[in-house]
């Protein structure tokens, strides 16, 4: 699968601190491998969007995202009128740090680090997005100057309304490679990603990914993920009282019979027998 690097592939320069792009497509996109060279707002207008990185989120056009720079997988689905549209606002880490310093924004250093945040549209944000659309049509250098002002406006507004916790994740340089690796693994243990997709998120080759995984988890990725999905199936069967037919695909199996056999290999009984034992 082709790897897309943004904002480069949109004809934009990542040397610019802040820039706007009105992004549209008429075909759905599934788990596209993306390298974000800048942090990115995605103000969704039409369609739905799924983001997978060291954390995962799925939104419709009642919400928008802030995505941390780095490797991620994106799925974009069309709206009922067969379109996808999102206003993208790219910004550099340096521009964010300068804003935080200039405006003396206080950040909770104990906040949990995530690679993506979602926010719900309100009237102010909708008007803000409309202004971005107008600015995107202008010529440089006016567009560049106004883009930087709009970037400051949205950061200050979100910090006031939602607090500054999201800023820590964006500015934090994750130097702990083990922590980043395990965060990606744990957050995607039920995502049914391929080893190639997981290796991409970790910015590794598949062989390096397998080697690092076995060093940290003491078993192969395939076996570890299978066990996690079977444990999730156990919960669904015995706590939520679902049937095998309802959970086998969610557990990562293409057929009911292969799920039942794997479940029996792990627990010594079939899912139905396990459920009967709990009564």
ZIBELLIN-V718036 format. One line per field, one symbol per residue. ss: DSSP state (2 for helix, 1 for strand, 0 for the rest). phi: phi as a letter, one per 40 degrees, with the letter a starting at -180 (. if undefined). burial: + if it has 9 or more other ideal C-beta (glycine too) atoms within 8 Angstrom, else -. A space follows every 10 residues. Layout:
ss = ???
phi = ???
burial = ???
//
This chain:
ss = 0011110222 0000000111 1111100011 1111110011 1111110111 1100011110 0011111001 1111111000 0001111111 1022222222 2220000000 0000011111 0022222222 2222220000 0222222222 2222222222 2200222222 2000002222 2222222000 0000222222 2000022222 2222222000 2222222222 2222222200 0002222000 0000022222 2222222000 222222200
phi = .cccbbcdcc gbbccccaab acbbabbcbb fccbbccbca cbccbbgbbb bbacababbb ccbbbbbcch cabbbbbccc cgabaaccbc accccccccd cccfccbccc cccbcabbbc cbcccccccd cccccccccc ccdccccccc cccccccccc cbgbdccccc cccccccccc cccccccbcb cfcccccccc dcfbccccdc ccccccbgac dccccccccc cccdcccbbc fccdccbccc cgbcbccccc ccccccbgac dcccccccc
burial = ---+-+++-+ -+-+-+-+++ +++-----+- ++++++++++ ++++++++++ +++++++-+- +-++++++++ +++++++++- --++++++++ +++-+++-++ ----+-++-- +-+++++++- ----++-++- +++-++-+-- --++-+++-+ +++++++++- ---+++++++ +--------+ +++++-+++- --+-+-++++ ++---+-+++ -+++-++--- +--+++++++ -+++++++-- ---+--++-+ +-+--+-+++ -+++------ +--++----
//
